Amino acid sequence: MVSYKEFLAKFTFKPERAFMVGVERECFLRQVGSGIIQDQAAAVHALMEASPYARHFSPELSACQYEYKTDPLAISDLGEQLELLEATLQQQLAEIGLYGDFTEVAEETMPLTVYPNSRYLKIVDTLPTEVLSAACRVAGTHVHVGMPNLATAIMIYNHIRDRVRQLRELGDHSNGARLRLYEVVAPQFDPPLVAGERGLYKLALERGFAQNPRDWWSEMRITIYGTIEFRSFGSTPSVPEIEKWARFCRQLCLDARESISRELNRGWCWGI
């Protein structure tokens, strides 16, 4: 069993990146002309590895999807990098007759091919077909907001976790279809209360992510990269819309920090 100390060591926080933002953006791979979805992520990844921006690109569980990730950035710099990486991806995809489709739910008839990655293959090893189908059919946009340390991350997370319904409404482009499918994949999707660092460890043991915190499948979560990750948003072709989502998430975190600070100050004054 992973010890408490070993579990905490999996998280890396960089105070200089506190309240910077980052985005993960997933898309479906489709054939130019026909629009037919293609399980070509392995070919795409081989192509992208030759790009000067290779570190930003990676395959997803579905071999019909691909994603890119921005650096941790000031909010004012986010749009420029999103556009650069999308242009890079679309240009490379066009060379092999594909394009990236930023819609959030694919058709039921899509291939259920899994990208040949050991982690992904282990995840799907015992999945029923309907769960695998749900996992393959959804794509989204994940927003990360940097935190200075784990204690602050937990306090802010607890303060904002009940805002997920508002986030869902803000980022939905499928009348809720994406989130309904995601709940098939991850029934414990609602973000739970975390009772401090010990509480996070206990939650990890209960839900099976102590060995790998990336296996915490909640809609909002604290990541090993020192961020709070917002997973409520669907997919959109609009970079300005993604910027709006990122600003909203960052402001939620900043407002929570201020509110927590006021509460702590009142507690000190009242001797609580």
C-alpha positions in Angstrom: 0.0 0.0 0.0 1.2 3.5 -0.8 2.1 5.3 2.4 0.8 8.8 3.3 4.3 10.2 2.8 4.7 8.5 -0.6 1.3 9.7 -1.7 2.0 13.4 -0.9 5.4 13.1 -2.7 3.5 12.5 -5.9 2.3 16.1 -6.0 4.6 18.9 -7.1 3.6 22.6 -6.5 5.5 25.6 -7.9 4.5 28.8 -6.0 5.8 30.9 -8.9 3.0 29.4 -11.1 0.2 30.0 -8.6 -2.9 31.2 -10.5 -1.4 30.7 -13.9 -3.6 28.8 -16.3 -3.2 25.9 -18.6 -5.5 24.1 -21.0 -5.8 20.5 -22.3 -7.9 20.4 -25.5 -9.2 17.1 -27.0 -10.4 16.6 -30.6 -11.7 13.7 -32.8 -9.7 12.7 -35.8 -11.8 12.8 -39.0 -11.1 12.2 -42.7 -11.0 15.3 -44.9 -14.0 15.3 -47.3 -16.0 12.4 -45.9 -15.9 13.5 -42.2 -15.6 9.8 -41.2 -14.0 9.3 -37.8 -10.6 7.6 -38.0 -8.6 5.6 -35.4 -5.3 7.1 -36.6 -3.9 8.5 -33.3 -0.8 6.3 -33.6 0.0 7.7 -37.0 -0.8 11.2 -35.9 1.5 10.9 -32.8 4.4 9.6 -34.9 4.0 12.7 -37.1 3.7 15.1 -34.3 6.8 13.8 -32.5 8.8 15.4 -35.3 7.2 18.8 -34.6 9.2 21.5 -32.7 6.1 21.6 -30.4 6.0 17.8 -29.8 5.9 18.1 -26.0 2.5 19.8 -26.2 0.8 16.9 -28.1 -0.3 13.5 -26.9 -2.8 10.7 -27.7 -5.9 9.9 -25.7 -7.5 6.6 -24.6 -9.5 6.5 -27.9 -7.4 6.0 -31.0 -9.8 8.3 -32.7 -8.8 11.3 -30.5 -5.8 13.5 -30.0 -5.0 16.3 -27.6 -2.7 19.2 -27.0 -1.7 21.0 -23.8 -0.6 24.5 -23.3 2.2 25.6 -21.0 1.3 27.2 -17.6 0.6 30.8 -18.7 -0.5 34.2 -17.7 -4.2 34.4 -18.7 -3.3 37.2 -21.2 -1.0 34.7 -23.1 -3.4 31.8 -23.3 -5.2 32.5 -26.5 -2.1 33.0 -28.6 -0.7 29.6 -27.6 -4.0 27.9 -28.1 -4.2 29.2 -31.6 -0.5 28.3 -32.4 -0.9 24.7 -31.3 -4.2 24.3 -33.1 -2.7 25.6 -36.3 0.3 23.3 -35.9 -2.0 20.3 -35.3 -4.4 21.0 -38.2 -1.5 21.6 -40.6 0.1 18.3 -39.7 -3.2 16.4 -39.9 -3.9 17.8 -43.3 -0.7 16.2 -44.6 -2.3 12.7 -44.0 -5.8 13.7 -45.0 -7.3 14.3 -41.6 -8.5 17.2 -39.5 -9.2 17.8 -35.8 -12.9 18.1 -35.0 -13.6 20.0 -31.8 -17.1 18.7 -31.1 -17.8 17.0 -27.8 -19.8 13.8 -28.6 -19.0 11.4 -31.4 -21.4 9.1 -33.1 -22.3 5.7 -31.5 -20.9 3.9 -34.6 -17.3 5.1 -34.1 -14.5 2.6 -33.8 -13.7 1.6 -30.2 -10.0 1.2 -30.9 -7.8 2.0 -27.9 -4.5 3.7 -28.3 -1.7 1.1 -27.6 -0.4 2.7 -24.4 0.1 0.4 -21.3 -1.9 2.7 -19.0 -4.8 2.9 -21.4 -4.8 -0.8 -22.1 -4.9 -1.5 -18.3 -7.8 0.9 -17.8 -9.9 -0.8 -20.5 -8.9 -4.4 -19.7 -12.1 -5.1 -17.8 -14.4 -2.3 -19.1 -17.8 -3.4 -20.4 -18.4 -2.4 -24.0 -21.0 0.3 -23.1 -18.5 2.0 -20.7 -15.7 1.8 -23.3 -18.1 3.3 -25.9 -19.0 6.2 -23.5 -15.3 6.9 -22.8 -14.4 7.0 -26.5 -17.3 9.1 -27.6 -16.6 12.1 -25.3 -14.1 14.9 -25.8 -13.6 18.0 -23.6 -11.5 21.0 -22.6 -9.8 20.8 -19.2 -8.7 24.0 -17.5 -5.9 24.0 -14.9 -5.3 26.8 -12.4 -1.9 26.7 -10.6 -1.8 26.5 -6.8 1.1 27.5 -4.4 0.8 24.4 -2.2 -1.4 21.4 -1.4 -3.0 22.9 1.7 -4.1 26.0 -0.3 -5.3 23.8 -3.2 -7.5 21.8 -0.8 -9.0 24.8 0.8 -9.8 26.5 -2.6 -11.1 23.2 -4.0 -13.5 22.7 -1.1 -14.6 26.3 -1.4 -15.5 26.1 -5.1 -16.4 22.4 -5.7 -20.2 23.2 -5.4 -19.9 25.5 -8.5 -19.6 22.5 -10.9 -23.3 22.8 -12.0 -22.6 26.4 -13.1 -19.5 25.3 -14.9 -21.4 22.5 -16.7 -23.9 25.1 -18.0 -21.1 27.4 -19.1 -19.3 24.7 -21.1 -22.1 22.5 -22.5 -22.5 22.2 -26.3 -24.4 18.9 -26.4 -27.5 19.5 -24.2 -25.8 17.5 -21.4 -25.0 14.4 -23.6 -21.3 14.6 -22.9 -21.7 14.7 -19.1 -24.3 11.9 -19.2 -21.8 9.7 -21.0 -19.0 10.7 -18.7 -21.1 9.6 -15.7 -21.3 6.2 -17.3 -17.5 6.1 -17.3 -17.0 7.7 -13.8 -20.1 7.3 -11.6 -18.3 9.2 -8.8 -18.0 12.3 -11.0 -19.2 14.9 -8.5 -16.2 16.4 -6.6 -16.2 15.2 -2.9 -15.3 17.2 0.1 -11.6 16.7 1.0 -10.9 16.9 4.8 -7.3 18.2 4.6 -4.2 16.4 3.4 -5.0 13.3 5.4 -8.5 13.4 4.0 -7.2 13.4 0.5 -5.0 10.4 1.2 -8.0 8.6 2.7 -10.1 9.4 -0.3 -7.3 8.2 -2.6 -7.2 4.8 -0.8 -11.0 4.5 -0.9 -11.3 5.4 -4.6 -8.1 3.6 -5.8 -6.0 6.5 -6.9 -3.3 6.5 -4.2 -0.8 4.8 -6.6 -1.7 7.2 -9.4 -3.6 10.4 -8.6 -4.4 10.7 -12.3 -7.0 8.0 -11.7 -9.1 10.4 -9.6 -12.0 10.8 -12.1 -13.9 13.6 -10.4 -15.2 16.5 -12.4 -12.9 18.8 -10.4 -9.7 17.5 -8.9 -6.3 18.4 -7.5 -3.5 17.2 -9.8 0.1 16.0 -9.4 1.1 19.0 -11.4 0.1 21.4 -8.6 -3.1 22.6 -10.1 -6.9 22.4 -9.6 -8.3 20.9 -12.8 -11.7 21.8 -14.1 -13.2 19.0 -16.2 -16.7 20.3 -16.7 -16.2 21.9 -20.1 -17.1 20.3 -23.5 -15.3 20.9 -26.7 -15.5 24.0 -28.9 -13.8 25.3 -32.0 -13.7 28.8 -30.4 -10.5 29.8 -28.8 -12.1 33.0 -27.3 -14.7 30.7 -25.6 -11.9 28.7 -24.0 -10.2 31.9 -22.8 -13.6 32.8 -21.2 -13.7 29.5 -19.4 -10.1 29.8 -18.2 -10.7 33.3 -16.9 -13.8 32.2 -15.1 -12.0 29.3 -13.4 -9.1 31.5 -12.4 -11.4 34.1 -11.0 -13.2 31.5 -9.0 -9.9 30.4 -7.4 -8.9 34.0 -6.7 -12.2 34.9 -5.1 -12.0 31.7 -3.0 -8.6 32.7 -1.8 -9.9 36.1 -0.7 -12.9 34.6 1.0 -10.8 32.0 2.8 -8.4 34.7 3.9 -11.2 36.8 5.4 -12.6 33.7 7.2 -9.2 32.9 8.7 -8.7 36.5 9.8 -12.2 36.5 11.5 -11.4 33.2 13.2 -8.1 34.6 14.6 -9.9 37.8 15.8 -12.6 35.8 17.5 -10.2 33.3 19.0 -11.6 30.4 17.0 
